[in-house]
Amino acid sequence: DSLRVAFRGTEDKTRAAGGVLRYGLKSAGEKEVAFKAAEKHVLELKDLAADAEYQYQLKLGDYESPIYRFRTSAKRGARAEKTKLGIFFDFHCHSPQEFEAKEKGADGFFQRFSYATADTKKFAPDMLILGGDIVNLGDRREEYDTFFRIMRELCANAICVPVPGNHEWSYDKDLSVYADYW
């Protein structure tokens, strides 16, 4: 009957901003949770209906998100009416500067992933399992930023279950950078 939401701003204007998260079953304005300016935010949404789809909208500083959705789990011991699962492995996101230097350019990388994300958006999974090697070098924040630019809408509309792979562990031994994003 509750859900914990953790996030942080990635742009200069939103890195240490306060705001409000609005959510509800019929519209994103039925309930709201306000939060103070900070670099990281963890909010708890309480008294949620089981096996239901909610809409939500985030206002963080002067940024206002589109209206996204999330689905709650079924009651304990009951089966969900439906749960759609998406699974991604081995993204190996680089920073845009590395793409330009090593590949046919950033456009090639982003175009390849745009096909996968477009199909996945149509499928509209309730949960995304991210099976390791999300980034190429786990100690580079810009690679996580690239991943979230690509996957922003998908991650905003699904419960994300990240699993660190060897590219996260090998370059970020204590997973401290990884933990900042997840």
C-alpha positions as CSV (number, residue, x, y, z in Angstrom):
1,D,0.0,0.0,0.0
2,S,3.0,2.3,-0.3
3,L,5.8,3.1,-2.7
4,R,9.2,4.7,-2.2
5,V,10.3,7.0,-5.0
6,A,14.0,8.1,-5.2
7,F,15.3,10.7,-7.7
8,R,17.6,13.6,-8.2
9,G,17.8,16.4,-10.7
10,T,20.3,16.1,-13.5
11,E,20.3,19.6,-15.0
12,D,21.9,22.7,-13.3
13,K,18.5,24.2,-12.5
14,T,17.2,21.0,-10.8
15,R,20.3,19.5,-9.1
16,A,19.3,21.0,-5.7
17,A,15.7,22.1,-6.2
18,G,12.6,21.5,-4.2
19,G,9.1,20.8,-5.6
20,V,6.1,18.6,-5.5
21,L,5.0,15.2,-6.8
22,R,1.4,15.0,-7.8
23,Y,-0.4,11.7,-8.3
24,G,-3.7,9.9,-8.4
25,L,-5.8,7.2,-9.9
26,K,-7.9,9.4,-12.2
27,S,-5.5,12.4,-12.5
28,A,-2.1,13.5,-11.4
29,G,-3.5,16.1,-9.1
30,E,-5.6,14.0,-6.6
31,K,-2.8,13.8,-4.0
32,E,0.6,15.5,-3.6
33,V,3.9,15.2,-1.7
34,A,6.0,18.4,-1.4
35,F,9.7,18.2,-0.8
36,K,12.4,20.7,0.1
37,A,15.5,21.6,-1.9
38,A,18.1,18.9,-1.8
39,E,20.5,17.0,-4.1
40,K,18.6,13.7,-3.7
41,H,15.0,13.1,-2.9
42,V,13.3,10.0,-1.4
43,L,9.5,10.2,-1.1
44,E,7.0,7.7,0.2
45,L,3.6,7.5,-1.4
46,K,1.1,6.0,1.1
47,D,-2.4,4.4,1.0
48,L,-2.1,3.3,-2.6
49,A,-4.7,0.9,-4.1
50,A,-3.4,-2.6,-5.0
51,D,-3.2,-3.6,-8.7
52,A,-4.0,-0.1,-9.9
53,E,-2.6,2.3,-12.4
54,Y,-1.7,5.8,-11.2
55,Q,-0.8,8.9,-13.0
56,Y,1.9,11.3,-11.7
57,Q,3.7,14.5,-12.5
58,L,6.8,15.9,-11.0
59,K,7.6,19.6,-10.5
60,L,11.3,20.0,-9.6
61,G,12.4,23.6,-9.5
62,D,11.1,25.2,-12.7
63,Y,10.9,21.8,-14.5
64,E,7.5,20.2,-14.9
65,S,7.4,16.7,-16.2
66,P,4.9,15.2,-18.6
67,I,2.3,13.1,-16.9
68,Y,3.7,9.6,-16.4
69,R,2.2,6.4,-15.0
70,F,3.0,3.6,-12.6
71,R,1.2,0.4,-11.6
72,T,1.0,-1.0,-8.1
73,S,1.4,-4.6,-7.2
74,A,-1.5,-7.0,-6.5
75,K,-2.5,-7.6,-2.8
76,R,-0.2,-10.0,-1.0
77,G,-1.2,-13.5,-2.0
78,A,-3.2,-12.4,-5.0
79,R,-2.2,-12.5,-8.7
80,A,-2.0,-9.3,-10.6
81,E,-4.5,-8.9,-13.4
82,K,-1.6,-8.2,-15.7
83,T,2.0,-7.2,-15.4
84,K,4.1,-6.4,-18.4
85,L,7.9,-6.9,-18.0
86,G,10.7,-5.4,-20.1
87,I,14.2,-6.7,-19.9
88,F,17.4,-4.9,-21.1
89,F,20.9,-6.2,-20.9
90,D,24.3,-4.7,-22.0
91,F,23.5,-1.1,-22.9
92,H,27.1,-0.1,-22.5
93,C,26.2,3.6,-22.6
94,H,29.1,5.9,-23.3
95,S,29.3,9.6,-22.9
96,P,28.3,11.5,-26.1
97,Q,31.9,12.7,-26.5
98,E,33.2,9.1,-26.7
99,F,30.7,8.2,-29.3
100,E,31.8,11.0,-31.5
101,A,35.4,10.0,-31.1
102,K,35.1,6.2,-31.4
103,E,32.0,5.4,-33.5
104,K,30.2,6.8,-36.5
105,G,29.1,9.5,-34.1
106,A,26.6,9.9,-31.4
107,D,23.8,9.9,-33.9
108,G,24.5,6.2,-34.8
109,F,24.3,5.1,-31.1
110,F,21.2,7.1,-30.3
111,Q,19.4,6.0,-33.5
112,R,20.0,2.3,-32.7
113,F,18.6,2.7,-29.2
114,S,15.7,4.9,-30.4
115,Y,14.3,1.8,-32.3
116,A,14.4,-0.3,-29.2
117,T,13.0,2.3,-26.9
118,A,10.2,3.2,-29.4
119,D,9.1,-0.4,-29.5
120,T,9.4,-0.7,-25.7
121,K,7.3,2.5,-25.1
122,K,4.5,1.0,-27.3
123,F,4.7,-2.2,-25.1
124,A,4.5,0.0,-22.0
125,P,6.1,-2.3,-19.4
126,D,5.1,-2.0,-15.8
127,M,8.6,-3.2,-14.7
128,L,12.0,-2.9,-16.3
129,I,14.8,-5.3,-15.4
130,L,18.1,-3.8,-16.3
131,G,20.5,-6.8,-16.3
132,G,23.9,-5.3,-16.0
133,D,26.4,-3.3,-18.0
134,I,24.1,-0.4,-18.2
135,V,27.2,1.8,-18.7
136,N,30.5,1.1,-20.2
137,L,32.7,2.5,-17.4
138,G,30.9,2.4,-14.1
139,D,32.8,5.3,-12.5
140,R,31.7,7.8,-15.2
141,R,28.6,9.8,-14.2
142,E,28.2,11.2,-17.7
143,E,27.5,7.6,-18.9
144,Y,24.7,7.2,-16.4
145,D,23.4,10.6,-17.5
146,T,23.4,9.4,-21.1
147,F,21.5,6.3,-20.1
148,F,18.8,8.3,-18.3
149,R,18.5,10.7,-21.3
150,I,17.8,7.7,-23.5
151,M,15.6,5.9,-21.0
152,R,13.9,8.8,-19.2
153,E,10.4,8.1,-20.4
154,L,10.6,4.3,-20.0
155,C,12.1,4.6,-16.5
156,A,9.5,7.2,-15.5
157,N,6.7,4.8,-16.5
158,A,7.9,1.6,-14.9
159,I,9.4,0.2,-11.8
160,C,13.1,-0.2,-12.5
161,V,15.1,-3.1,-11.2
162,P,18.8,-2.5,-12.0
163,V,21.4,-5.3,-11.5
164,P,25.0,-4.2,-11.6
165,G,27.2,-6.0,-14.2
166,N,30.9,-6.4,-14.6
167,H,31.2,-2.9,-16.2
168,E,29.7,-1.3,-13.1
169,W,31.7,-3.5,-10.6
170,S,35.0,-3.3,-12.4
171,Y,35.3,0.5,-12.5
172,D,33.2,1.4,-9.4
173,K,34.4,-1.2,-6.8
174,D,32.1,-0.1,-4.0
175,L,29.3,0.8,-6.4
176,S,29.1,4.3,-4.9
177,V,28.5,6.0,-8.3
178,Y,26.0,3.3,-9.2
179,A,24.2,3.9,-5.9
180,D,23.9,7.6,-6.6
181,Y,21.7,6.8,-9.6
182,W,19.8,3.8,-8.2
